[in-house]
Amino acid sequence: VGLQNKGVDYFIENIYPRIKDVDSHVIVNVSGATIDDYVAVCEKLAPLDQINAIEVNISCPNVKQGCLEFGLNPNALFELTKKIRKNFAFSKKN
């Protein structure tokens, strides 16, 4: 289990073009070390029409920093959720 991947820019440039026309709901898992990291990823994903939802990875114990902090801190989780919704979910409304 791990979060190793080539990042959101790689996903947008290489993976998304191959899956955007698939007749399915697409959910993308995001993670970060800071609230700003999460928001930056969600801002990049928000314009992609076929990304229907994001899964916010807030409690991943196999990383050295970041995610676990949000899963254990209700105030940090509230701020994270509020900022992600502002930058991703609300932009998806038609």
Secondary structure, DSSP 8 states (H G I E B T S, - for coil): -------HHHIIIIIHHHHTTSSS-EEEEE--SSHHHHHHHHHHHTT-TTEEEEEE----TTSSSSHHHHHH-HHHHHHHHHHHIIIIIGGG--
